[in-house]
Amino acid sequence: MMQRANELVEQWNPDIEARRFSVFTTKEEQSHAKDAYFLDSASEINFFFEEKAFNQQGQLQTPKALAVNKIGHAMHDMDPVFSAFTRSQPVSAVLRSLGFQRPLPVQSMYIFKQPSIGGEVSPHQDSSFLYTDPMSCVGLWLALEDANRSNGCLWGLKGIHKQGLSRRFKRLPQGGVGFDGPAPDWSSLMPDFEPIECSAGTLGMRRVQAEFKHLSADIQAKKFDFIQQLSLAGDSLLTWQLKLHNFDDDLPGGRQLNQDLRRLAATYGQDHILMQIEFPQDYPHQPFFVRLVSPRCAMYTGHVTAGGSICLEALTLSGTPGSWQPDFSVESLLNVILFNMIDCPVTVVQTATGPGGRSGPLRIDFSSGNPTRGYSTAEARAAFNRTLENHRRMGWGLQLEYPGNWDYSQPIQRDTFRLVELPLPGQQQQQQQQQPAAPSDPLEAAAAAAQVDEADVQLLMGQGLTRDDAQAALLLAAADSTPGHSSSPVEGRLEDALLRAATCMDVGGCARLWRDQHAPPPAVVDLRDEAADAAQQEQQERARQAAAAARLLAEEVEQVLAHLDATGGTVVNRSKVLRIERVQNAKLWRRYCLKREELVDARGEAGVNERLLFHGTSPATVDLIAQNGFDFRLSQVAAYGNGLYFADHSATAWGYCQKQDAANLSAAARGIGMRRVQAEFKHLSADTQAGKFDFIQQLSLAGDSLLTWQLKLHNFDDDLPGGRQLNQDLRRLAATYGQDHILMQIEFPEDYPHQPFFVRLVSPRCVMYTGHVTAGGSICLEALTLSGTPGSWQPDFTVEALLNVVVINMIDCPVTVVQTATGPGGRSGPLRIDFSSGNPTRGYSTAEARAAFNRTLENHRRMGWGAAAPVAAFRLVELPLPGQAQQQQQQQQQPAAPSDPLEAAAAAAQLDEADVQLLIGQVLRIERVQNVKLWRRYCLKREELVDARGEAGVNERLQFHGTSPATVDLIAQNGFDFRLSQITAKLL
C-alpha cells in the first residue's frame, strides 16, 4: 500500500488541477470543505495538501511528494490495490469479530506524516464526519510505519464515546458544509489524552500473543489432555514449544503411540513428543510452520515428513479448498494435526519417483539408534518443501474444509434453515386451535391460503423487503413454478422469491404487481353461464400477466439498448439491432448464483464486482456457448494467447461478430478436435503404461488415422460377479479360438469434442442385450449421445473418464427385461460372450454397429433413459424490441384437484409403501432440515458428478448419523463437523 500511495502521488499532476487545490485541516475554518474538490472526493481519489505547503505567492515550497497531507476518500472503490486490501479476509474477520455481519467500506484515506510542514490535528470525533442513526460506523487505523510520540501517532481519550456526539459536520442550507455547533472545550481534558503508539506489523504479533494466552488458559483448564506443557522457545513470541503425550487410547494409533512413548521413557528418559510452532512475521496472512523436534519418527507415518515437519493442506498456501485461511487458529488446527497424526489410513505413499513406503498412524523410530537426537530446522524445512512440491504434482487427495475459529457460544441463526415437522401415518393429530378470522387484505388471505411460512417472510424482510412485498414475492415465485395453481405451496422458493423481488423493483414492488394481477373485475350484470365467466376471468388473468411480463422485459431490453448506445457510438447502436435473444440456461445460472453467494459471504455485497461486458462471436458458436458456457477454444482471434476476451464497449466486441466462412470454421473445428484427440491418446497411453487401467491390454491406432483407436480389453474386476464371469468366458475363448481379449474400437468425428465419439466392439460377438452392447456390437449409453438429457454428452467429457463408465456398465449392470419398440425383449445383464452360434471371433461390421446404434437410440428417445427426465439445457427466448407487439397465446389446462392432498403428495413423491409401514408405530416425530445453502451446494456438486460420470456414476446412499440433541441445531446450521462427534472410533 505504501508503494501504491507513492505511485498515485507520482502520477498526479497538480498543475492540471490547480484550480481544484484543497488544503486539509481539522480546525474550525474547514476552508477546503467549501470547494467541490472536497465533496467530489467521496467518489474519487483526491489529494489534499498540508497547511504550510504553499508560500505567500501560492507556490509549493516542497516537492509534491512531501507536501501532500492525505489521499482520499474512495480509495476502497477506485484503486485495485486498496480495494483488495479493504475487502480482504483479515479485515473482514476483524470486523465480524466486532459483530458486523456484512461490513461495507464507506470511506478510506491514506495519511502522510510529512516532516517540518505538517499541520496540527485538533481533537475531534470521527462520527462528526461519518454520522448514522443509530451509530454503525467503525474506523480502522493501520500503522504502515512505526507510529510513536515523536512522529505523530494517534492520541485518544478513554470513555469519551459514552458521552455522545458533541456536534455534526453536515451540509448547510446556504450551501457548502460545516459544523452545526461550536467546538467543545477540550483544554481541561488534554492531560487525560493517551498516546496510541503502534509498531508496523504488530497486528500479527498481537494475534500471536492472544492465541498463546488463549491456548495456555485452555491447557490449564484441562481442555487438551494431550498437551503436557506449552512454552516459548527462548525470548521470541514467534516460536512456541509443546510437549505432547497421553494420546487417545480409544484409537489404535493413539494406543500404539502411547506404548512407544512408555518405551522411549524407559530406555532414553523422554516421555513426550516435543513439537515446535514457528510464526512468520506477516502472520496470519502466511500460515505457521509446525515440526517435531524429537524424537525421530518412522518415515511417512502421522503426516510427518522425513525431516520432522508436518505437511498438511491446511498449513500451505496451495490455493485449494482446504488450504490456509487467515481466520484459522492454532487451537483449531492443533486438533486437526493431532487427529491426522494418530488416525490416518495405511496406504502406499506416492512420491515424485514412484510408490514409496507405507503411511499410517505416527510411530517412533527405534530402528536406527537413539531417537531422541531429533531433527534440525534445516532438514525440517527442506523436507516440507519437497513434500509440498510432491503434493502440487500429485494432489492432496480428499479435500477437507476447516472452519477455523468457530465460536460455539454464539446463538444459532434460525433464519438460515428450518425444521419442518412432518405428519406420521396413522397418527391422529387433534389441534383444537381457534380458527383465526379471515384476513381483510386479499394479499394476506392469499398468503394464508398458500401456507406461506412466516420464517420465509421474516428472512425476506431481513433483505430489505416490506412484509407485503415479501409475501407477494413468495406467491409470485410459486405461481411462476406451478402455473395454473393459485394456492400452490411456496415452501423452498426462497431463491426464486429473491429473484422475483429483484425483477419487480421497476414496477413498484411485488405487492403492487400482485395486486394489479389480482384486482377484482368491475361488477357487471352478466347472464352468461359460469363456464364462460371462468374462461373470461382466466383470459383476463393471462392478459394481466402477459402485460406485467412485457413491462419487465421491456425494461431489460431498454437497459441493453442503452448500454449499446453508450458504448457503441456509430458502430453499433439501437438503430442497427434487428433482434435480441435472452439466453436462459438454468444450470449455468445456478452455478453463477452459488458462486455469487459464496463471494458475498466472504467479502460482503460490496466485494462482488459485477460488470456488464460484451463478447463478440460468430453465429455458428452461439448455441455452443448457450449450451456449455464460454470455452476459449471457440475464440476466433487470440491476440494475447489462448483465452476468453470480453470488452467494456460494444464497438470493440462488434469486430469479432463477423460471419466466418463455413469452410474456415470447419477447418478450425477440425484443428481443435485433432489436437484434443492427440492429447487424449498420449494421456491414455501413459496411464495404460503406468498400470492405471488393468483391463487395457493394448492401445493402438487402427491404421494411420488418429481418429480411430483400438483397445484390447481383458482382466476385468474379479470382485464383481459380472467381471468374474466375463474373465471365465475369455479363458474359454482363448482355449477354443485363440483370442484372449475383447477388441474395442473408438471412432472420433471431425468436429470432436462438439460431437461424441462412437464406441463399438469388433470381436468377439456377445449375447444380445448384455453389457449395454447392441445387436450390432455398438455401445449405446446416454453419455455417448446428443439426446439433450442431463446425462448426455458434454464437450468436456474425456475418453478416459467415459471408458471407466463404459467398462463398469459392461460388467456391472442389473438383470432386467429390455423394453423394445415392439414390446418386452430379452433379458439384459453383465456382458457375456455368445458361444451359441458358432465361432464368436468373426465379430461385427461397422455397418451393423451403426445401424444397431441408431435403432437403440431411437428406442431410448421414445422410452426414455431411465430415471433421468429429459430437460431443456437452455432456451433462447426472443425479447420484444420497443415498438414490436408480441401475442403469445399458450393455453394451460388446470389439473384436477386431488381428493386427499396427503395421499396425492405421497403418490407424487413416489413414497415406498414398505418405508411407510416401517415408520408406522415406531417414530414419535420426524423433522426435515431445510438448509437452502447446503442443499444448493449439494445439488451443484451432484450436477458436476453427473456431467463427469453420467447418472450411473453418482453413488448416492441414504445413511444414518446418531448424535445428541444439543448438536442438532449446529449440524443443521453448518453441516457435519468431526469436532461435534461424541465418539471417535476407527471407522469414523
N, C-alpha and C positions, 0 to 999 in steps of 0.2 A: 504493500500500500504506500509506503514511503517513496518507493521508486516511481509508482504511478502518479503520485501527487506532484513530484518534481517534473515528470513528463508533461502533466497538464499545465503547469506554470510555464514550462519552456515553450509549449505550443501556443500559449495565449499571447496575443499581440495587443497590449493596452492602447497602442496608438490608434488602432482601428476603432476602438470603442471609447475614445477619450471623453465623449460627451456623457458616457454612462458610468463614469468612475463613481465609486462609492467607498466611503471610509467607515470602518467598523468601530463602534463604541457602545458601551452599555450605560453611558451616562444619560442624564435626563434629556439632553437635546435629541438624541436619536436622529441626527441630521440625515443619515443615509436612508432612514426608513421612509422618507417622503418621496424618494425618487422611484421610478418604475423599475430600475435595475434591481433594487432590493426585493420588490414584490414579485418580479419575474423569477427570482431565484428559487421560488417554491417549486418550480417545474424545470429548472435549468441548473447548469453548473456555472456559477458566477464567482468572481474574485473580489475580495474586499481588502483594502489597503489599511496599513497601520496609520494611526493619527499623525505621526511625525514623518510619514513617508515623503511628503511634499515640502518644498521650501516656500517662501513667501511669493515667489514668482509662479507657483503651481507646477514646478518641475520636480521629478523624482530625485531624491537625494542619494538613493542607493540603488543597486541593481534590483530589478523587479522580483527576483527570487528571494531577496532579503527585505522586501517592502510589503509582501502580502501577509495579511493577518490570518485570513482563513479562506477556504473554498467551501461553497455551499449552494443550495441546500437540498438538491435532488440527486446527489451522487449515487444513492442506493438504487435509483432507477435509470440514470442516464449514462453511467460508466460501468462497463462489464466487470472490471476488477473489484470495485467497491460493491457492486450488486451481488457478485458471487460470495463475497465475504459476509455481507449483511444478511444474506439468506442461507448461510451455511449451517450445517447441522450443529456445530458447537454453539453458535449464537442462539439458534432456536432452542437448544437444550437448556441454556441458561434461563431464557425467558419462560419456557414451560415449567422450569423448576420454581418460578415465581408465581405460577398459577395461570399463565396465559395459555389458551387453547389454540388460538390461531394468531400468533403475533404478526403484526403488519407494520413495516417501517414507514414513517411519515416524514422524517427529516434526518438529514445526515450532513455532517460538516467535518472538515479536516483543518485543525487549528495549528498554526505555526507559532513557535515562541521565538520571535526574532530578537537578536541582540541589539542593545542600545536604544532602539526606537519603539519598542513595544509599549503600548498604552496600558493604563490601569484598567482592570476589570472590576467594577464596583460590585458590592454584594447584590444579589438578585435571586429570584426564584424562577427556575426554568418553566414552571407551569404558567407563569405570566404570559409566556410567548406561545406555549402549546397547551391550550385550555380545552378540556372536555368536561361534560357534566353527565354522570359522575366522573371523577378523576380516573383516567385509564392509561395515561402515558408513563413510560419508564425510560429514563435516559441511561445509556451505557457509555461510560468514558473509558477508553482503552489507551494505555500508555504505550506508544510505539518507541519511545526512548525513556531512559530513566527520568522520572519526574520527582523533584525534591524542592526544598525551600529556595535553593539558590537559582533555579531556572524556571520557576513559575508553576509549581504543582497546584492542584486543586486544594481549596480550603472549604470546610463545612462546619455547620452548626448543628449539633446533635439535637434532635427533638423538635426542630423548627417546623417540620411538616405537620405536627399535631396542632399548630396554632392557626392553620388555614392559610389561604392565599391572600396576600396583602393587596394586590392590585392586578389588573389585566392590561395587556398590550393589545389594542384592537383597532379596527378601522373607525375613523372619526366621521361624524356627519358632514363636516365641511370638506372632507376629502383627506386622503393620506391616512396614516396610522399614528397612534401614540398611546400613552398610558391613560387609564381612566381615573387615576388618583395620584396624589403626591407620593414621593418615595418615603418609605419608612425610615426612621432614625435608627441606624444600626450602630451608632458610635458607642452606646453603652454596652453593646454585646460583642464588640470587636475582640476583647481579651478572651472571649469564650470560643472563638473560631479555632479549629484544629486543622493542621496540615494533613492532607491525604497523600503521603509520599508513596510512590509505587515504582518498582523496577520493571523494565521492559521484560516481558515474558514471565512475569510472576503469576499469571493465570494458571499455567501448568504446575508451578510449584505449590500454589495454594490447593490445587486439585489433589496433588500427591499427598500433601500434608493432611488434608481432610480424609482421604481414603485410608491413610495409615492410622489415624486416630479411630476411625470407624471400625476398621478391622481389628485393631487392638482391643477395643471395647467388646466386640463380639467374641473374641478369643477368651477374654476374661469371663464372659458370661457363659462359657462352655458351649457356644453355638457351633464351634468347629472342633470336634473331638480329635481330628487327625493332625491338628497343629499343636505341637508341643511348645514352641516358642517363636515369637516374631521380634526381630530387632533390626537395627540399621547396621550396614557393613561399614564401619568407620564413622566418620562425621557427616557423610553425604546422605541427604534425604532421598536421593535418587537411586539408591541401591539398598534393597531390603534382603534380609536373610530369614528363611523359615526352616524350622526343624519339624519334619513330618514323621508321624508314627501312628500306631493304633488305627490301621485301616479297617474298612468294613469287613468283619468276619462272615457276614451273610453272603458275600460274593466269593466264589472260588479264588479269583485273582487277589482279592484283599487278604484272604486267609493265607494263601501261599506267600504273599509278600511279608505278612507278619511273622511267618515262620523263618523267612530269610533274615529278617531284622533280629530275631532272637539268636540265630546262629551267628550273625555279624557281631552282636554284643558279646556273646560268649567267647568268640575267637579273637576279635580285634578291638573290643571295648567301645564300639559305636552303636547306639540303639536307635538311630534315627536316619532319615534321609535329609541332607542339607540342600535346600533349594534357594536359588538367588534370583531376584527380580530386579532388572535394570530399566530405568525410565529414561527416555530421550528428553532432550531439552525442550522440544516442541510438543510434549505430551499435553493433551490427548489426541493431537492430530496424527501422531505416529503411535503405533502400539508399543507396549513394553516388551522386553526380551526376558524369557524365562529359561533357566538352565539348572541342571543338577550339578552341584559342586562335588559331592561324594555321597555314597560310594559309586563305583563304576557299575553299570548295569549291562545285562545281556543285550547285544545289539538287536535293534528293531522292536524290542518289547516296550509297551507302555507309551508309544509315540515318542520315545527318547531317541535322539539321533546318536550316531557313533561318537560324537563329541560331547554328548550330555545335554544338548539343548532340546527344548520342547518345540516341535514344529506342528502346530495346529492351524487350520484355516483361519480361525478367529484371531490369530496373532500375526496375521500378514495383511498387507495392503494389496491383495491379489485382485480386487475388484469383483470377486464372486459373491453370491448372495450371503454366504456365511463368513465373509472376511471382516476385518476390523472396522468398527464404527466408533466415533468419538464418545458416544454415550455408554460404551461398555465400561465396566469397572473391574478392578482386581478381584473383588469379592465374588462377583457373578462368574467370572471366567475361572477363578480358582476351583470352583465346584466342577466346571466342565473339564478342566485339566486333570483333576484327581479322578473323575469318573472315567475319562479316557485312559488313564494310566492303569487302572485295575480292572476295567471291564471293556476290553476291546477284543474283537474276534481273532482267532488264529487263522491267518491267511499267508499266502506266499507273497512276499514283497516284490513289487515290480520296480527295478532300478533302471538307470539310464542304459546299462549294458545288458539288461535282461532280467529274468527272475533271480531274486536274491534269497535271503534266509526267510525264516518264518516269524511273523509277528505274533503278538499275543499280550496278555497282561504283564506288567512290569516284573522283572526278576533281577536280583542282584547277581553279578558275575563273579563266582568263586573259582572260575576255571583258570585264571591267569594270575595267581598270587594274591597279594593283599588288595582288596577292592577299595579300601579307604584312601588310597593315594589320589583318587578323584580326577576331575577334568580341569583343564586350563580354559581361560576365557577365549584364547585364540582358537583352540580346536573346537570349542562350542560354536563360535561364530562361523567358522569355516564349514562345519557340518550342517549348520542351519541353512546357509546359503546353498550348499549342494542339494539338500533335501527340498528347499523351496523351488529351485530350478527344475528338479525332477517332477515336482507336483505341477509346475506350469506346463510341462510337456504331457504328463500322463493324466492330469486332472486330480480333483480332490475326492472323487467317489461320491458317496452320499452327501448331499448338501444339507447342512443343519443351520437353522437361523437362531441366533442367541439374542434374547430380548434385552440383555444388558441390565441396567438398573430398573428393576421392577418394584415399584412401591406397593406392597400388598396391603398397606393400611388405607389406601385411597378407596373410596366407595365405588362400586360398580356403576358405570353409566348405563342405566337400564334402557335409555332411548336408542341404543345401538343394536339391541336384539330383543326378542320377545319369547316368552314361554307361553304357548297356547295349549290349554288343556283340551284333550280330545275325548269325546264320549266313548265309553266302552260298551260293546254289545251286551245286551241283557240287563244293563243297569237301568233302573227307573230313577231318573233324577227329577225330584219334585222341588222346584224352586218357586215358593209362594211369595213372589215379589210383586208389589202393586205395579200394574202396567202404567207407565207414565202417560200423561196426556199427549195427544198427537201435537207435534210442533206446528206453530202457525206459519213459520217460514218454510216455503217449499224446498229450499236448499237443505235445511235441517231435516225435514221429513224424508227427502231422498237419501240423505246420508244415513239416517237411521234405518231406512228400508234396505239399503245396500250393506248394512252391517259394517260401516266404516269404523276401523279400530281407532280409539281415542289416542293410543300411543303413536300411531302414524300421523294423526293430526298434529299432536304436540311436536313431533320430530320435524315436520314441515314448517311449523310456526317458528321453530328454532332456526330455520334457514332464512327467516325474514318475511314469511308469508303471513297474511292475516288468517283468522280462523275460517272465514268464508272461502277465501282463495284456496286454503289447504284442503277443505272438504271438496270443493269443486274440482281441484286438480286430481284428487283420488278418483272421483266419479268419472271424470273425462278420460283418465287413463284406463279405467275398467271398460268404459264404453268403446275406446279405441281397440282394445284387445278382444272384446267379445261383442261385435256389432249385432244389434237386434235385441240385446238384453238390457233392460232398463234398470234392473236391480242385481246385476252380477256382483259376486263377491270381489272386493277390492284388495283382499289380502295379498301381500307380496308384490304390490305395484308401486313401491316407493320410488324406484329409479325412474319408472315411466312417469310417475306423477311429477317428479322434479323436472324432467324434460318438458312435460306438458306445461308446467308453470312458466318455464323459460319462454316457450313459444307464445304464451298468452299475454306476455308483458306489453306487447304493442297494441293489443286490443282492449286494454283496461283491466286485465287480470282474468283469472279463471272463473271467478264468481260472476263477473259480468257476462262472460261468454256463455256460461251455463244457463244463466237466467234468460239471455237472449234466445238460446235454443229451446228453452222450456217455458217461454212466455205463453200464457193461456190465449187461445184464439178468441177473437171478439164474439160475444154472444149474439147469435143469429137464430132465427127460426128456420129450421131445416126439416123437411118432412121425408128426407131420404132415409133409407134403412141404415142400420148400424154398421153394416159391412162397408157401405160407401163412405160413411163418416170416418171409419177407421182408415180406409185407404187414403182419404184426403188428408187426414192428420199425418199419416206416415209420409205422404208425398211432401207436405209442408215441412215436416221434420228433416227429411233428406235435403230439401232446398235450403233450410237454415244452416244445416251442417256443411253443405257444399259452399254456401256463401262465406261461412266462417273460415273454412279451409282455403277458399280462394283469396280471402283477405290476408291470411298468414303467408301463403305462397307468394302473393304479390309483393309483400314486404321483403321477403327473401330475394326475390328476383330484382327488386329495386336496389337492394344492397349490392348485389353482384354487378349490376349495370353501373351503379355509381362508382364502384371501385374500378371498373373498366375505364370509365370516363376520366377518373382522377389519375390513372397511371398509364393509360394507353395513348393519350394525345390524339393525333390524327391517324395513327397507325391502326389502332383498334379501339372502337367505342360502341355505344349502344346502337348507333345507326347502321352498324355492319353486322349485328347479331341477327341470325335467322332463327335459331332455336337454342334453348337451354335445357339440358337434361341433368337431373339430380341423381347422383349415384346413391343407392340405398343398399349397402352390404352389411347385414346385421352382424356378421362375425367380426369384420374389421371395426365396426362401430363399438362393439362390446369391448374389444381389446383396447381401443383408444380410451373409452370411458374408464376402464380399470386402471390404465396407466396414468391417466389424469388424476384419478382419485389418490393413487399412491404418491404422486408428486405433491398434491395438496396436503396430504398427511405429513410429508417430510418437510415441506418448505412453506406451507401456508398458501392461501389463494393468490397472494401477490407474487409468489415464487413460480407460478405457472406461466410461462412465456408463450402465449398463443398468438400466432400471426396468420393472416390470410395471404397465401402465396399462390403463384401461378406456375403451372407446368405444361409446357407445350409438347405434343407428341403427334404421331401420325394416326389416321383413322384406324389403321389395322391393329393397333395395340390398345385401343380404348377398352375393349371388352376384357382383355387380359389384365389390365390394371384394375378394372372394376371387380374382376373375379378374385384376384390374388393379392392386390395391393401393388405397390411400386417395387420394381426389380431393376437394378442398374443394367442388367443385360438387355433390357428393352430400349435403353437410351440410344438415340441415333448418333449423337455427337458427344464425344468425351474430351472437352477442351483441356481439362486438368486431370485426366486419368479417369478410370472407371468409377462411376458413382452416379448419384441421382442429383439432378440440377433443378432448382426452383428459383423463381425470380419474384422480387417485390413488384415489378412493373409488368403489366400485361403485354406491353410492346416488346419487351425482351423475350418473353415466352412465345410470342406470336411467330418469331423467326424459326421456331422448332416445330411449327404446326403444318409445314408444307407437305403436300402429298408425296409419298415415295412411289417410285416405280415398282410395280409388282415383282419384277424380276430381281431388282436390287434387294427388296425386302426378303424375298425367298432365299437369295444368296446369303444375306446377313443371318437369317434364321438357321440356315444350314451350317454356317460357320460356328454359331453359338452351340448348336447341337453336337457337331463333330468334336469340338473341344470338350464339351461336357462328357460325351461318351468316352473319349480318350482318357480323361481324368478318372472317370469311374472304373475303367478297365484296369488302369495302373493301380488304383487303390485296392480293388478287389483281389488283384493278383498278389499284391504284397500281403494282404491279410490271409490269403489262402496259403502262401508260403510260410507265414508265421504260425500256421496251425490254428487260426481263429475259427475256421469253418471245417470241422471234422468230416462233414458229409460231402465236401467237394473233393473229388479225387484229382480232377484236372480241369483247368480253364484255358480255352484256346479260341482263336478266331476260325470261323468257317470260311476257308479260302482266304482271299486278300482283303475282304471288306471288313472295316472296323465296325460296321453296323450289324453284324451277325456274329453272335458269340455261341460257343458250345461248351456245356458243362457236363462232366461225368460225375454222377451222384452215387454215393454208397455210404455204408457205415452210419445208418440212421440211429436215432436215440433208442437204445435198448430199454431204457427205463419206461418208455411208452409202449403199450401193447401193440399199437399200430406200427411203430418203428421196429419192434422185435419181429413182428410177423413179416414185414417187408424185407428185413435182412434175411430171414429164412427163405423167402421167395427168391432173393438174389443169389443165395448159395445154391439153390436148386437150379436157377437159370444158368449159373456158371458151370455146374456139373453136367448139365444136359446139353446146353447150347454154346458154352464157351464165353458168355458175356456176364461180367460181374458188376455191372453198373447200369444206372438209368441215364440215357443220353438226353439232355435237355438243350433246347435251342432258344435263344433270346434274340429277337429281331427289333431294331430301332427304326422309327420313322425318320424322315429327313427333317421334320420340324420338331424333333425331340428337344426339350422336355415339355413342349406345349401339348404334345400327344403322348400317350403312354406307350411303352414297349409291349411287344407281343411275345408271350411265353408258350411254348409247346413242348411236348415230349416227342422225340424222334423214334426211340425204341427203348424198351420192348412195349408191346401192346398191353394195356391194362384193362381190368374189369370195369365195365361201364358204370358211371356214376361214382366211382370210388376216388377219394383224394382230390375232389373238385376237378378231375380230368374229364373232358368231354368225350363224346364218342369218336371224335377225330383226333384226340390227343392234346388239344389245346387246354390251357389253364384259364378258367373264367372266374375271376374274383372281382368284387366290386372295386377294389383299389386299382385294377388294371383297365377300367373303363371310364369314359367320359359321360357317365349317367347323370351327373349333377346332384347326386345324393351326398350326404355328409361324408361317407367313407370312400367316395370315388377319387379318381386320380387328381393329384395336385402337382404342379411343376417342381416343387421342392422334394418330392419323393425320390429316393435313390434305389438303384438296383440292389445294393447291399441290404438296405432296410426291408425292401419288399421280398427279397429272397428268403429271409427268415420267415416272413409271413406265409409265403407260398409253401415252404417245406413243412412248417407247423400244420398248415391246413391239409397237407397231403397225408400226414401220418396221425393227426390228432383231430379228427372231425367226427361228430356224432353219427350214429346209425339211425337214419330216418327214411321215410318214404318220400321219394322225389316227386314233386308236382310238375308235370309237363303240361304242354299246351292242350293235350287231348285228355288229361286226367292223371291219376296216380301212375308213376312209373316204377322203376326198380328201387332197390334199397341202396342208399349211399353209405359211406363209412370210410375208414382209412384205406389208403391206396393198396391195391392188390394186383399182382401180375396175372394176366389171363393165360393160363395153360390149357384152357378148354378147347381151343380151336387151332391146334397145330403149333407151329413154331412162332413164339411171340416176338422174336427178334426181327421179323420182317418190317415192323414199325409202321409209322403213319406218314402220309404225304402232306406237303404244305397245303394243297388244295382242300383235302378233307379236314385239316385242322382249322383253316379259316372258315369253312362252311359251318362246321360244328360250333365254333365260337360265336358266329353271327346268330345261329339258331338259339343258342343258350342265352345270349344277350337279349334277344327279343323276348324270350320267355321270362327273363327276370324283369324286363320293363313292364310286362303285363302283371306278373305275380308279385313283384317286389323283391327286395334283397334281404328280407328278414325283419329284424326289429327296427332297423333304421328307416324312418319315414322320409320319402323324398321331400326336399325343401328347395326353394329357390335360393341360390347362393347370393345373388344380387339382383337388383332391379334398376333399370334406367327409367325414371319417371319424368315424362316431359312436362315442364312447368310452363304455364301460360305467360306470354310476354304482355306488357302493358298494351291494352287495346285489343287483345285477342280474347274471344269468348269461347270457352270450352264447355260442352254439355256432356256430362258423364251420367248415364242412366243405367246403374247396376242395381238390379233388384235383389234383395237378400230375403230369404224365407225365414220366418220366425219358427224356431224349433218348438215342438210341443213340450209343455212343462211336465217334468216327471211327477208321478203320483206321490212318491216318497223321496224327499230330497236326499236323505241319508243313504238309502239304497241306491239311488241314482248316482250319487257321488262315489260310492264304493264300486259300482259297476264300471263307472268311467275310469277309475283308478286301477281297475283290474286287481282288486284285492283277492288274495288267495284264501279260499274258504278254510283250508287247513290252518292257516295262521289265525283266522278269526276264532275257530274252535279252540285253538291252543290258548288264546288270551282270555276266553270266557271263564270267569270264576277264578283266575289266577292273579290278575293285576288290579291294584287299587286305583292307580292313576297313571296316565301317560301324558307327558308334556313334550311338545315338539319345539326344539330350539330353532329359532329363525334368526340367524345372524347374516344379514344381507351381504356384508363384505366378504366373510369367509366363504359363503355359498358362491358368490361370483368368481372368487379365485379358484375354487374347486372346478366350477364349470369351464373356466378358461383352460385350466390345466388338462382337464379331460378332453377338451376340444383339440388341444395340441397333440395329445397322445393319439387321438383318432386320426388326425391328419398324418401323423408319422407312421402309425402301425395298422390303421384300419380299425373298425369296430371290434373285430375279433381279438385285436391285440391289447385291448383295455381290460385289465383284470380287476373287476370290481367285486368286492365281497362285503356282506353285512357282518360286522363284528361287534362284540360287546366290550365295554370297559366299565369296571366297577370302581367307585370312588365314594368318598364321604359327602354328605350333604353340604358341608362347608365349602367344598371346591367346585360345586356345580356351576355357580354363577361365574367363577373365574374361567372355567373351561368354555362356557357359553359366550363369554366376552372376548377371550383372546385365543381360543383354540387350545389344543393339548400342549402341555409343557411338562417335561420329565420331572421338574422340581416339585410338581404337585403330587407325584406318585407317593403313596404311603409305604409300599413295599417294593424293594428293588431286588428282583430275582434275576437269575442268569438269563432267562428267556426274554425278560423285558429289556 
